[in-house]
Structure formats: C-alpha cells, structure tokens
Amino acid sequence: MTDSFIPLNYNPPDDEAVVKSAQAFRERMNTRRSVRLFSSRQVPVQVIESVIMTAASAPSGANKQPWTFCLIGDPVIKEKIREAAEKEEYENYHGRMSDEWLKDLEKFKTDWHKEFLTEAPWLIVLFKKAYDVSKNESRAKNYYVNESVGIAAGFLIAAIHMAGLVTLTHTPSPMNFLQHILGRPENERPFLLLPVGYPAEGVTVPDINRKSIDEVLVRY
Ligand code: IYR
C-alpha cells in the first residue's frame, strides 16, 4: 500500500452519454430477479472469478477490503452445505420464524428445502472479516465491515446479472456451520451465500412489483 496519489483514469462524458448510460444500466438491472431453480448447465470458472473480482473492487472502510469469497464447485461440499442449511431452515420454518414472517414469505413459496444448494454449479459464500490477523498473529482493525461487505455483495449480484447468470441471496440462519464446513478462521464470519448459474428451463418467478420513484425518492 502506498500513500502517494496517481491521476484518476477518467474521461468526462457529455450529458447525453450520461443520460444514456444511466438509463441503459437501469433497464438492464431492472430485469434482475432472484431465481431459486437452477439448470445443471456448467459455468466456466473464469466467469465466476471475474464476477468475484468485480465484487472485490467495491469500496470499503479505509480500503481494508474485509472480505473473503469462498467458491464451491465440489458436489460433496455442496451436499454438506445443503444438509446443514436444510437442518437449520427446517427449524426456522417450524417454529423459529414468527407467523408474520411466514406470512410475508408466502408469496415467494419458499420452504426449508434448498435444492439450489446442490443444483447450482457454483456456490459463493461471502465472509466478512471482523478484524484482520497479520503473520505475527497480531490483530488489525477493520472499519464499517457490514457496510463494506454489503456493498461488495451488491457489486457481486450486479456482476452476476450483467454476465447473464442468475443468483439469489440465501441467508441460512444461523449460518456459522459455513465457517466450520469451509474451515474458515475465527476472524471470518459468514455473511451471505449465493448459488450461481443458469436458470432452469421454464422457471417462473413471483409476480412482485418494485416501489415507484415517488415511494423511494424524497427530493429536497
Ligand atoms: N432464510 C430462509 C427464510 C427467508 C427469509 C427471507 I427475509 C427471505 O426473503 C426468504 C427466505 C430461507 O432461505 O428460506
């Protein structure tokens, strides 16, 4: 790491170009949907490496980049993760989630079965680093860890979509089993699990709406 400054590699676009790119990106991103049924079609590993490195380009508190991306293609590990996730989710759907929560989820038709954890060709488990550990075992602070990793997750989801693949944000709860199955160190905590691949043929998604501009934007 250096404390010198370098020129920003940037060519100012004209207004027309800015309007066009913002609109085009909005339209592309608006076609993104969470998909829960995956095709068994394989995805080249370099595609996944690219989307992960897009995510890893996210801004972070003091540029500490407090994340680790675990990439799982091994069917045996996927099966282990599915088994552990379904065990927790079974408990969630049979008593741990409130009636209000279950009702809110009805329209998504989710349940404790997590087929996508073995069907999707790749699983990405995003870990947040609560702190860093240097070679001599001393601890170094990270800042705004949740915000930083949340932003990286957003980059990742956008990159997956722009590549032409689908994903969903799966948050099994509790998810410390991921730390054990993947053998991650104590300073790393599971943050999000994303199955990545192509959608199953003929897949349907819930008919839901996005809030309008007047519901989400307040002008001053
Ligand atoms: N973690 C559970 C339940 C769940 C919770 C929310 I909030 C969702 O938007 C969807 C599912 C599961 O993965 O099924």
py3Dmol code that shows the C-alpha trace and the ligand (Angstrom):
import py3Dmol

protein = """\
ATOM      1  CA  MET A   1       0.000   0.000   0.000  1.00  0.00           C
ATOM      2  CA  THR A   2       1.265   3.467  -0.884  1.00  0.00           C
ATOM      3  CA  ASP A   3       0.404   6.941   0.341  1.00  0.00           C
ATOM      4  CA  SER A   4       1.135   8.625  -2.987  1.00  0.00           C
ATOM      5  CA  PHE A   5      -1.602   9.808  -5.339  1.00  0.00           C
ATOM      6  CA  ILE A   6      -1.992   8.959  -9.038  1.00  0.00           C
ATOM      7  CA  PRO A   7      -4.176  10.600 -11.706  1.00  0.00           C
ATOM      8  CA  LEU A   8      -7.787   9.395 -11.959  1.00  0.00           C
ATOM      9  CA  ASN A   9      -8.214   7.474 -15.199  1.00  0.00           C
ATOM     10  CA  TYR A  10     -11.359   9.302 -16.309  1.00  0.00           C
ATOM     11  CA  ASN A  11     -12.744  10.956 -19.440  1.00  0.00           C
ATOM     12  CA  PRO A  12     -15.752  13.194 -18.696  1.00  0.00           C
ATOM     13  CA  PRO A  13     -18.737  12.060 -20.807  1.00  0.00           C
ATOM     14  CA  ASP A  14     -21.193  14.645 -22.172  1.00  0.00           C
ATOM     15  CA  ASP A  15     -24.691  14.904 -20.658  1.00  0.00           C
ATOM     16  CA  GLU A  16     -26.293  12.902 -23.418  1.00  0.00           C
ATOM     17  CA  ALA A  17     -23.922   9.989 -22.836  1.00  0.00           C
ATOM     18  CA  VAL A  18     -24.505  10.130 -19.077  1.00  0.00           C
ATOM     19  CA  VAL A  19     -28.286  10.057 -19.536  1.00  0.00           C
ATOM     20  CA  LYS A  20     -27.985   7.139 -21.960  1.00  0.00           C
ATOM     21  CA  SER A  21     -25.680   5.005 -19.818  1.00  0.00           C
ATOM     22  CA  ALA A  22     -27.689   5.593 -16.647  1.00  0.00           C
ATOM     23  CA  GLN A  23     -30.894   4.630 -18.445  1.00  0.00           C
ATOM     24  CA  ALA A  24     -29.352   1.586 -20.132  1.00  0.00           C
ATOM     25  CA  PHE A  25     -27.919   0.306 -16.849  1.00  0.00           C
ATOM     26  CA  ARG A  26     -31.223   0.920 -15.080  1.00  0.00           C
ATOM     27  CA  GLU A  27     -33.045  -1.135 -17.712  1.00  0.00           C
ATOM     28  CA  ARG A  28     -30.546  -3.993 -17.545  1.00  0.00           C
ATOM     29  CA  MET A  29     -30.605  -4.085 -13.746  1.00  0.00           C
ATOM     30  CA  ASN A  30     -34.388  -3.913 -13.675  1.00  0.00           C
ATOM     31  CA  THR A  31     -34.545  -7.319 -15.389  1.00  0.00           C
ATOM     32  CA  ARG A  32     -32.653  -8.917 -12.488  1.00  0.00           C
ATOM     33  CA  ARG A  33     -34.669 -11.387 -10.467  1.00  0.00           C
ATOM     34  CA  SER A  34     -33.802 -13.765  -7.649  1.00  0.00           C
ATOM     35  CA  VAL A  35     -34.043 -17.268  -9.091  1.00  0.00           C
ATOM     36  CA  ARG A  36     -34.396 -20.400  -6.956  1.00  0.00           C
ATOM     37  CA  LEU A  37     -34.346 -23.129  -9.613  1.00  0.00           C
ATOM     38  CA  PHE A  38     -31.101 -23.720 -11.453  1.00  0.00           C
ATOM     39  CA  SER A  39     -30.114 -25.569 -14.606  1.00  0.00           C
ATOM     40  CA  SER A  40     -27.331 -28.144 -14.287  1.00  0.00           C
ATOM     41  CA  ARG A  41     -25.550 -26.350 -17.165  1.00  0.00           C
ATOM     42  CA  GLN A  42     -21.950 -25.664 -16.181  1.00  0.00           C
ATOM     43  CA  VAL A  43     -20.474 -22.158 -15.966  1.00  0.00           C
ATOM     44  CA  PRO A  44     -16.765 -21.658 -16.785  1.00  0.00           C
ATOM     45  CA  VAL A  45     -14.766 -20.891 -13.664  1.00  0.00           C
ATOM     46  CA  GLN A  46     -13.244 -17.768 -15.229  1.00  0.00           C
ATOM     47  CA  VAL A  47     -16.712 -16.187 -15.363  1.00  0.00           C
ATOM     48  CA  ILE A  48     -17.097 -16.719 -11.624  1.00  0.00           C
ATOM     49  CA  GLU A  49     -13.589 -15.411 -10.981  1.00  0.00           C
ATOM     50  CA  SER A  50     -14.473 -12.274 -12.952  1.00  0.00           C
ATOM     51  CA  VAL A  51     -17.682 -11.564 -11.038  1.00  0.00           C
ATOM     52  CA  ILE A  52     -15.887 -12.171  -7.739  1.00  0.00           C
ATOM     53  CA  MET A  53     -13.125  -9.748  -8.693  1.00  0.00           C
ATOM     54  CA  THR A  54     -15.759  -7.168  -9.652  1.00  0.00           C
ATOM     55  CA  ALA A  55     -17.182  -7.596  -6.152  1.00  0.00           C
ATOM     56  CA  ALA A  56     -13.705  -7.303  -4.662  1.00  0.00           C
ATOM     57  CA  SER A  57     -13.331  -3.898  -6.375  1.00  0.00           C
ATOM     58  CA  ALA A  58     -16.006  -2.443  -4.072  1.00  0.00           C
ATOM     59  CA  PRO A  59     -15.149   0.473  -1.798  1.00  0.00           C
ATOM     60  CA  SER A  60     -14.504  -0.449   1.832  1.00  0.00           C
ATOM     61  CA  GLY A  61     -13.745   1.275   5.118  1.00  0.00           C
ATOM     62  CA  ALA A  62     -10.128   2.501   4.983  1.00  0.00           C
ATOM     63  CA  ASN A  63      -9.729   0.237   1.917  1.00  0.00           C
ATOM     64  CA  LYS A  64      -9.326  -2.749   4.257  1.00  0.00           C
ATOM     65  CA  GLN A  65     -11.280  -4.983   1.819  1.00  0.00           C
ATOM     66  CA  PRO A  66     -12.617  -7.015   4.745  1.00  0.00           C
ATOM     67  CA  TRP A  67     -13.940  -9.961   2.732  1.00  0.00           C
ATOM     68  CA  THR A  68     -13.180 -13.492   1.620  1.00  0.00           C
ATOM     69  CA  PHE A  69     -15.089 -15.160  -1.217  1.00  0.00           C
ATOM     70  CA  CYS A  70     -15.279 -18.939  -0.939  1.00  0.00           C
ATOM     71  CA  LEU A  71     -16.035 -20.626  -4.248  1.00  0.00           C
ATOM     72  CA  ILE A  72     -17.519 -24.109  -4.088  1.00  0.00           C
ATOM     73  CA  GLY A  73     -17.916 -26.362  -7.113  1.00  0.00           C
ATOM     74  CA  ASP A  74     -17.248 -29.671  -5.331  1.00  0.00           C
ATOM     75  CA  PRO A  75     -20.528 -31.663  -5.148  1.00  0.00           C
ATOM     76  CA  VAL A  76     -19.512 -33.277  -1.844  1.00  0.00           C
ATOM     77  CA  ILE A  77     -19.069 -29.892  -0.142  1.00  0.00           C
ATOM     78  CA  LYS A  78     -22.271 -28.575  -1.747  1.00  0.00           C
ATOM     79  CA  GLU A  79     -24.137 -31.577  -0.340  1.00  0.00           C
ATOM     80  CA  LYS A  80     -22.705 -30.923   3.148  1.00  0.00           C
ATOM     81  CA  ILE A  81     -23.762 -27.277   2.957  1.00  0.00           C
ATOM     82  CA  ARG A  82     -27.245 -28.225   1.752  1.00  0.00           C
ATOM     83  CA  GLU A  83     -27.693 -30.754   4.535  1.00  0.00           C
ATOM     84  CA  ALA A  84     -26.636 -28.265   7.230  1.00  0.00           C
ATOM     85  CA  ALA A  85     -28.680 -25.403   5.747  1.00  0.00           C
ATOM     86  CA  GLU A  86     -31.820 -27.522   5.437  1.00  0.00           C
ATOM     87  CA  LYS A  87     -31.470 -28.648   9.046  1.00  0.00           C
ATOM     88  CA  GLU A  88     -31.451 -25.019  10.221  1.00  0.00           C
ATOM     89  CA  GLU A  89     -34.158 -23.945   7.781  1.00  0.00           C
ATOM     90  CA  TYR A  90     -36.420 -26.808   8.889  1.00  0.00           C
ATOM     91  CA  GLU A  91     -36.256 -25.350  12.413  1.00  0.00           C
ATOM     92  CA  ASN A  92     -36.827 -21.835  11.050  1.00  0.00           C
ATOM     93  CA  TYR A  93     -39.971 -22.813   9.174  1.00  0.00           C
ATOM     94  CA  HIS A  94     -41.235 -24.991  12.044  1.00  0.00           C
ATOM     95  CA  GLY A  95     -41.225 -22.550  14.926  1.00  0.00           C
ATOM     96  CA  ARG A  96     -38.271 -20.171  14.827  1.00  0.00           C
ATOM     97  CA  MET A  97     -39.874 -17.699  12.390  1.00  0.00           C
ATOM     98  CA  SER A  98     -42.854 -15.647  13.524  1.00  0.00           C
ATOM     99  CA  ASP A  99     -46.297 -16.018  11.931  1.00  0.00           C
ATOM    100  CA  GLU A 100     -45.902 -12.523  10.475  1.00  0.00           C
ATOM    101  CA  TRP A 101     -42.587 -13.513   8.907  1.00  0.00           C
ATOM    102  CA  LEU A 102     -44.011 -16.752   7.445  1.00  0.00           C
ATOM    103  CA  LYS A 103     -46.957 -14.816   6.041  1.00  0.00           C
ATOM    104  CA  ASP A 104     -44.621 -12.239   4.459  1.00  0.00           C
ATOM    105  CA  LEU A 105     -42.783 -15.100   2.722  1.00  0.00           C
ATOM    106  CA  GLU A 106     -45.897 -16.896   1.437  1.00  0.00           C
ATOM    107  CA  LYS A 107     -45.853 -15.212  -1.958  1.00  0.00           C
ATOM    108  CA  PHE A 108     -42.303 -16.438  -2.601  1.00  0.00           C
ATOM    109  CA  LYS A 109     -43.260 -20.085  -1.939  1.00  0.00           C
ATOM    110  CA  THR A 110     -40.033 -20.685  -0.055  1.00  0.00           C
ATOM    111  CA  ASP A 111     -39.703 -23.560   2.378  1.00  0.00           C
ATOM    112  CA  TRP A 112     -36.927 -25.471   4.161  1.00  0.00           C
ATOM    113  CA  HIS A 113     -35.894 -27.396   1.034  1.00  0.00           C
ATOM    114  CA  LYS A 114     -32.797 -25.814  -0.536  1.00  0.00           C
ATOM    115  CA  GLU A 115     -32.357 -27.719  -3.787  1.00  0.00           C
ATOM    116  CA  PHE A 116     -30.387 -24.848  -5.297  1.00  0.00           C
ATOM    117  CA  LEU A 117     -27.504 -25.565  -2.932  1.00  0.00           C
ATOM    118  CA  THR A 118     -26.723 -28.770  -4.844  1.00  0.00           C
ATOM    119  CA  GLU A 119     -28.229 -27.926  -8.264  1.00  0.00           C
ATOM    120  CA  ALA A 120     -26.404 -24.675  -8.985  1.00  0.00           C
ATOM    121  CA  PRO A 121     -22.962 -25.295 -10.499  1.00  0.00           C
ATOM    122  CA  TRP A 122     -21.297 -22.828  -8.127  1.00  0.00           C
ATOM    123  CA  LEU A 123     -21.853 -21.595  -4.596  1.00  0.00           C
ATOM    124  CA  ILE A 124     -20.165 -18.421  -3.450  1.00  0.00           C
ATOM    125  CA  VAL A 125     -20.005 -17.893   0.296  1.00  0.00           C
ATOM    126  CA  LEU A 126     -19.082 -14.362   1.206  1.00  0.00           C
ATOM    127  CA  PHE A 127     -17.341 -13.983   4.555  1.00  0.00           C
ATOM    128  CA  LYS A 128     -16.807 -10.715   6.391  1.00  0.00           C
ATOM    129  CA  LYS A 129     -13.561 -10.219   8.243  1.00  0.00           C
ATOM    130  CA  ALA A 130     -14.429  -8.845  11.651  1.00  0.00           C
ATOM    131  CA  TYR A 131     -10.724  -7.993  12.014  1.00  0.00           C
ATOM    132  CA  ASP A 132      -7.524  -8.905  10.187  1.00  0.00           C
ATOM    133  CA  VAL A 133      -4.812 -11.175  11.514  1.00  0.00           C
ATOM    134  CA  SER A 134      -1.236 -10.466  10.458  1.00  0.00           C
ATOM    135  CA  LYS A 135       1.526 -13.066  10.151  1.00  0.00           C
ATOM    136  CA  ASN A 136       2.722 -12.448  13.688  1.00  0.00           C
ATOM    137  CA  GLU A 137      -0.845 -13.132  14.935  1.00  0.00           C
ATOM    138  CA  SER A 138      -1.496  -9.521  15.892  1.00  0.00           C
ATOM    139  CA  ARG A 139      -4.982  -8.139  15.226  1.00  0.00           C
ATOM    140  CA  ALA A 140      -5.643  -5.199  12.891  1.00  0.00           C
ATOM    141  CA  LYS A 141      -8.924  -3.297  12.903  1.00  0.00           C
ATOM    142  CA  ASN A 142     -11.401  -3.232  10.036  1.00  0.00           C
ATOM    143  CA  TYR A 143     -13.973  -0.455   9.711  1.00  0.00           C
ATOM    144  CA  TYR A 144     -17.618  -0.395   8.589  1.00  0.00           C
ATOM    145  CA  VAL A 145     -17.369  -4.102   7.927  1.00  0.00           C
ATOM    146  CA  ASN A 146     -21.098  -4.733   7.339  1.00  0.00           C
ATOM    147  CA  GLU A 147     -21.420  -1.729   5.050  1.00  0.00           C
ATOM    148  CA  SER A 148     -18.292  -2.698   3.084  1.00  0.00           C
ATOM    149  CA  VAL A 149     -19.274  -6.335   2.634  1.00  0.00           C
ATOM    150  CA  GLY A 150     -22.868  -5.329   1.821  1.00  0.00           C
ATOM    151  CA  ILE A 151     -21.604  -3.071  -0.964  1.00  0.00           C
ATOM    152  CA  ALA A 152     -19.363  -5.875  -2.283  1.00  0.00           C
ATOM    153  CA  ALA A 153     -22.395  -8.190  -2.272  1.00  0.00           C
ATOM    154  CA  GLY A 154     -24.305  -5.628  -4.341  1.00  0.00           C
ATOM    155  CA  PHE A 155     -21.445  -5.431  -6.845  1.00  0.00           C
ATOM    156  CA  LEU A 156     -21.388  -9.236  -6.982  1.00  0.00           C
ATOM    157  CA  ILE A 157     -25.111  -9.550  -7.649  1.00  0.00           C
ATOM    158  CA  ALA A 158     -24.929  -6.868 -10.357  1.00  0.00           C
ATOM    159  CA  ALA A 159     -21.903  -8.540 -11.983  1.00  0.00           C
ATOM    160  CA  ILE A 160     -23.612 -11.952 -11.968  1.00  0.00           C
ATOM    161  CA  HIS A 161     -26.652 -10.426 -13.633  1.00  0.00           C
ATOM    162  CA  MET A 162     -24.668  -8.475 -16.213  1.00  0.00           C
ATOM    163  CA  ALA A 163     -22.782 -11.681 -17.107  1.00  0.00           C
ATOM    164  CA  GLY A 164     -26.111 -13.301 -17.994  1.00  0.00           C
ATOM    165  CA  LEU A 165     -26.296 -15.601 -14.981  1.00  0.00           C
ATOM    166  CA  VAL A 166     -28.739 -15.766 -12.082  1.00  0.00           C
ATOM    167  CA  THR A 167     -28.414 -15.955  -8.316  1.00  0.00           C
ATOM    168  CA  LEU A 168     -30.295 -15.426  -5.106  1.00  0.00           C
ATOM    169  CA  THR A 169     -29.166 -14.141  -1.748  1.00  0.00           C
ATOM    170  CA  HIS A 170     -29.539 -17.025   0.634  1.00  0.00           C
ATOM    171  CA  THR A 171     -29.106 -16.296   4.322  1.00  0.00           C
ATOM    172  CA  PRO A 172     -29.497 -19.571   6.204  1.00  0.00           C
ATOM    173  CA  SER A 173     -29.859 -18.772   9.840  1.00  0.00           C
ATOM    174  CA  PRO A 174     -27.852 -19.350  11.924  1.00  0.00           C
ATOM    175  CA  MET A 175     -25.101 -19.842   9.378  1.00  0.00           C
ATOM    176  CA  ASN A 176     -21.978 -20.478  11.438  1.00  0.00           C
ATOM    177  CA  PHE A 177     -21.990 -24.040  10.005  1.00  0.00           C
ATOM    178  CA  LEU A 178     -20.428 -22.471   6.891  1.00  0.00           C
ATOM    179  CA  GLN A 179     -17.399 -21.400   8.899  1.00  0.00           C
ATOM    180  CA  HIS A 180     -16.927 -24.994  10.083  1.00  0.00           C
ATOM    181  CA  ILE A 181     -17.598 -26.796   6.788  1.00  0.00           C
ATOM    182  CA  LEU A 182     -15.275 -24.440   4.908  1.00  0.00           C
ATOM    183  CA  GLY A 183     -12.674 -24.355   7.688  1.00  0.00           C
ATOM    184  CA  ARG A 184     -12.522 -20.579   7.864  1.00  0.00           C
ATOM    185  CA  PRO A 185     -10.517 -18.842  10.606  1.00  0.00           C
ATOM    186  CA  GLU A 186     -12.096 -17.232  13.665  1.00  0.00           C
ATOM    187  CA  ASN A 187     -11.904 -13.674  12.272  1.00  0.00           C
ATOM    188  CA  GLU A 188     -14.135 -14.590   9.308  1.00  0.00           C
ATOM    189  CA  ARG A 189     -17.920 -14.695   9.719  1.00  0.00           C
ATOM    190  CA  PRO A 190     -20.353 -15.910   7.055  1.00  0.00           C
ATOM    191  CA  PHE A 191     -22.299 -13.014   5.555  1.00  0.00           C
ATOM    192  CA  LEU A 192     -24.172 -14.304   2.506  1.00  0.00           C
ATOM    193  CA  LEU A 193     -24.450 -17.437   0.401  1.00  0.00           C
ATOM    194  CA  LEU A 194     -25.080 -17.097  -3.339  1.00  0.00           C
ATOM    195  CA  PRO A 195     -25.765 -20.027  -5.671  1.00  0.00           C
ATOM    196  CA  VAL A 196     -24.770 -19.010  -9.207  1.00  0.00           C
ATOM    197  CA  GLY A 197     -25.638 -20.498 -12.574  1.00  0.00           C
ATOM    198  CA  TYR A 198     -28.191 -20.532 -15.354  1.00  0.00           C
ATOM    199  CA  PRO A 199     -31.899 -20.668 -14.540  1.00  0.00           C
ATOM    200  CA  ALA A 200     -33.751 -23.966 -15.005  1.00  0.00           C
ATOM    201  CA  GLU A 201     -35.654 -24.050 -18.271  1.00  0.00           C
ATOM    202  CA  GLY A 202     -39.154 -22.584 -17.997  1.00  0.00           C
ATOM    203  CA  VAL A 203     -38.538 -21.262 -14.480  1.00  0.00           C
ATOM    204  CA  THR A 204     -41.133 -18.861 -13.069  1.00  0.00           C
ATOM    205  CA  VAL A 205     -40.606 -16.081 -10.538  1.00  0.00           C
ATOM    206  CA  PRO A 206     -43.067 -14.421  -8.142  1.00  0.00           C
ATOM    207  CA  ASP A 207     -45.159 -11.685  -9.735  1.00  0.00           C
ATOM    208  CA  ILE A 208     -43.970  -8.868  -7.487  1.00  0.00           C
ATOM    209  CA  ASN A 209     -43.536  -5.138  -8.033  1.00  0.00           C
ATOM    210  CA  ARG A 210     -40.781  -2.688  -7.311  1.00  0.00           C
ATOM    211  CA  LYS A 211     -41.681   0.502  -5.479  1.00  0.00           C
ATOM    212  CA  SER A 212     -42.201   3.550  -7.666  1.00  0.00           C
ATOM    213  CA  ILE A 213     -39.820   6.517  -7.727  1.00  0.00           C
ATOM    214  CA  ASP A 214     -42.196   8.521  -5.522  1.00  0.00           C
ATOM    215  CA  GLU A 215     -42.153   5.809  -2.889  1.00  0.00           C
ATOM    216  CA  VAL A 216     -38.388   5.581  -2.667  1.00  0.00           C
ATOM    217  CA  LEU A 217     -37.099   9.039  -3.572  1.00  0.00           C
ATOM    218  CA  VAL A 218     -37.561  12.153  -1.442  1.00  0.00           C
ATOM    219  CA  ARG A 219     -36.485  15.397  -3.097  1.00  0.00           C
ATOM    220  CA  TYR A 220     -35.230  18.412  -1.148  1.00  0.00           C
TER     221      TYR A 220
END
"""
ligand_1 = """\
14
IYR
N -33.714 -17.928 5.381
C -34.959 -18.558 4.996
C -36.153 -17.656 5.094
C -36.207 -16.486 4.199
C -36.200 -15.233 4.747
C -36.350 -14.131 3.972
I -36.427 -12.327 4.832
C -36.490 -14.254 2.573
O -36.639 -13.132 1.787
C -36.521 -15.515 2.013
C -36.351 -16.632 2.825
C -34.851 -19.208 3.611
O -33.822 -19.051 2.974
O -35.778 -19.869 3.184
"""
view = py3Dmol.view(width=600, height=400)
view.addModel(protein, "pdb")
view.setStyle({"model": 0}, {"cartoon": {"style": "trace"}})
view.addModel(ligand_1, "xyz")
view.setStyle({"model": 1}, {"stick": {}})
view.zoomTo()
view.show()
